Every structure is written in structure tokens, then in C-alpha cells.
Amino acid sequence: IWKTKIGKFGQIGKGSMKYGIWFGLLSVVIISIAYYFLRESIDWQAIRTSANARGVNETTFLLAFAYIMFGNSLVEEYFFRGVIFRNALWISQIFAYVLSACMFSLYHITIFGTWFSGFILWLALFGLFIGGLFFAWLYKKTGGIWWAWIFHIFADLTILVIGYVEIFS
């Protein structure tokens, strides 16, 4: 008897703002450190080829950049936290956290499954899983997706800036 509950956007309160911004800044630091140490292990040519095959060039990248940062991240937060996490809570809190984080990380294989292999792929999935846990915690802590979304925007911004620099410079 699965009754779908629609996720809450929640209120944008000053008290919860600090969580989204601090976790967002923490994600910038962690992603930047990972990039610094792993950049030579990443097949940037495969990423360039994938981007070109999808019609992404220096001009269209900016449109994709804006969509990924603001549109796609909002849809992901709404679906993975507002629908999956929220509806799985009736089973157990641990199950809800693990399910939403697993689904979030596995979903991203469709995006970068051809970009990485071996250790880098597993590390990216692990990072996404941990990020998914934090996004869900933030959703639960603040009562909505707004601050998880802000956190998500920081992470995407960092990844997109790195991608832009590596692909187009």
C-alpha cells in the first residue's frame, strides 16, 4: 500500500539558510581537492567527445551550465528527496536515506558512465552517495528542498567550472 506523497518545497527560513550555504561551501572544497588530486586520472578527451556528441560546445555549454545548475538540480532534489526519500520514510528512516542516496548516485551513471572507469567511477558514485545522504538530511532538517537545492547548486557549479576549464581551455 504505497501512497505517494508529494515532496514539500518548504519555507525559506533564515535559520536553515546556514545549512545549505555551509554544506555548499564544504562541497566546493571537497570537489576541488578531489579534482586537484585526481585530474590526471580523468579521461578529459572522453568527456570532450561525449560533450561534442551531445552538441555541447563553448556556446551551448553556458546554456547547459544554467540548466544543470538551476533546473536539473531542482528536479533532482524534488524527485530524490521530495518524492523518493519522503515516501520511503514510512518503511524506516535508514531505508529512506540509503534508497534515495543509492538511486541518486546510480542515476548519475547515465550522465557520466562513459567518462570514468574503475576507481574513478566508484569514487564518483561514492561521493554522490554521500552527497545524497547529506541532501536527504538537509531536506529532513529544514522541512523542504530549498536548502538541499542551494547545496546542490554549489556542488554543480564547482563541477561545471572544472569541466568548462578542462574541456574548453
C-alpha positions in Angstrom: 0.0 0.0 0.0 2.2 2.7 -1.3 0.6 6.1 -1.1 2.6 8.7 -2.9 3.2 11.9 -1.0 4.4 14.9 -3.0 7.5 16.5 -1.7 7.5 19.7 0.1 9.3 22.8 -1.1 9.2 24.1 2.5 9.8 27.6 3.8 12.9 29.6 3.0 13.9 30.4 6.6 17.0 32.3 7.7 17.7 29.7 10.4 18.1 26.9 7.9 19.9 29.0 5.3 23.2 28.4 7.1 23.0 24.6 6.4 22.6 25.0 2.7 25.3 27.5 2.3 27.8 25.9 4.7 27.3 22.4 3.1 27.5 24.0 -0.3 30.8 25.7 0.5 32.1 22.4 2.0 31.2 20.6 -1.3 33.2 23.2 -3.2 36.3 22.5 -1.0 35.9 18.7 -1.3 35.2 18.6 -5.0 38.2 21.0 -5.6 40.5 18.8 -3.5 39.4 15.7 -5.3 39.9 17.4 -8.7 43.4 18.6 -7.7 44.5 15.0 -6.8 42.6 13.1 -9.5 42.7 15.4 -12.5 45.4 13.4 -14.2 43.4 10.2 -13.8 40.3 11.5 -15.6 39.9 10.9 -19.3 39.1 14.5 -20.3 39.2 13.6 -24.0 36.4 11.1 -23.4 34.4 13.9 -21.7 35.1 16.2 -24.6 34.0 13.6 -27.1 30.8 12.9 -25.1 30.1 16.7 -24.9 30.6 17.1 -28.6 28.3 14.1 -29.4 25.6 15.8 -27.3 26.0 19.1 -29.2 27.8 20.8 -26.4 30.3 23.4 -27.5 31.7 26.5 -25.8 28.5 28.5 -26.6 25.9 25.8 -25.7 27.8 24.9 -22.6 26.7 28.1 -21.0 23.0 27.2 -21.6 23.6 23.6 -20.3 25.5 25.1 -17.4 22.5 27.3 -16.4 20.0 24.4 -16.9 22.1 21.9 -14.9 22.7 24.3 -12.1 19.2 25.6 -11.6 16.7 23.4 -13.5 18.1 19.9 -13.3 19.3 20.2 -9.7 15.9 21.4 -8.6 14.2 18.4 -10.4 16.7 16.0 -8.8 16.1 17.4 -5.4 12.4 17.3 -5.8 12.4 13.7 -7.1 15.1 12.1 -5.0 14.3 13.9 -1.7 10.8 15.2 -2.1 9.4 12.0 -3.6 11.7 9.0 -3.1 13.1 9.9 0.4 9.8 11.3 1.7 7.8 8.2 0.5 10.3 5.7 1.8 10.3 7.2 5.4 7.2 5.0 6.2 9.4 1.9 5.9 12.3 3.3 8.0 14.5 6.4 8.2 17.6 4.5 7.4 16.0 2.8 4.4 14.8 6.2 3.1 18.3 7.7 3.4 20.0 4.7 1.7 17.4 4.3 -1.0 17.3 7.9 -2.0 21.2 8.2 -1.9 21.6 5.0 -3.9 19.1 6.0 -6.6 20.6 9.5 -6.8 24.2 8.1 -7.3 23.1 5.4 -9.8 21.0 7.9 -11.8 24.2 9.8 -12.5 25.8 6.8 -14.3 23.6 7.7 -17.2 25.4 11.1 -17.3 29.0 10.1 -16.7 29.1 6.3 -17.2 31.3 6.6 -20.3 33.5 9.3 -18.8 35.1 7.4 -16.0 36.1 3.8 -15.3 37.4 1.7 -12.5 38.5 3.5 -9.4 37.3 7.0 -10.6 33.8 5.7 -11.4 33.5 4.1 -8.0 34.9 7.1 -6.2 32.4 9.4 -8.1 29.5 7.1 -7.2 30.6 7.0 -3.5 30.8 10.8 -3.5 27.4 11.1 -5.0 26.0 8.6 -2.4 27.5 10.6 0.5 26.2 13.8 -1.1 22.7 12.2 -1.5 22.8 11.3 2.3 23.6 14.9 3.1 20.9 16.3 0.7 18.3 14.0 2.4 19.5 15.0 5.9 19.1 18.7 4.8 15.7 18.0 3.4 14.6 16.4 6.7 16.3 19.0 8.9 14.8 22.0 7.1 11.4 20.6 6.1 11.8 21.2 2.4 14.1 21.1 -0.6 15.2 24.7 -0.8 18.4 24.4 1.1 19.3 21.0 -0.2 18.9 22.6 -3.6 21.2 25.5 -2.7 23.8 22.9 -1.5 23.3 21.0 -4.8 23.8 24.2 -6.8 27.2 24.8 -5.1 28.3 21.3 -6.0 27.1 21.5 -9.6 28.7 25.0 -10.0 32.1 23.6 -8.9 31.9 20.6 -11.2 30.7 22.7 -14.2 33.5 25.3 -13.7 36.1 22.5 -13.6 34.5 20.9 -16.7 34.5 24.1 -18.6 38.2 24.8 -17.8 39.2 21.3 -18.7 37.1 20.9 -21.9 37.5 24.4 -23.4 40.9 25.6 -22.4 
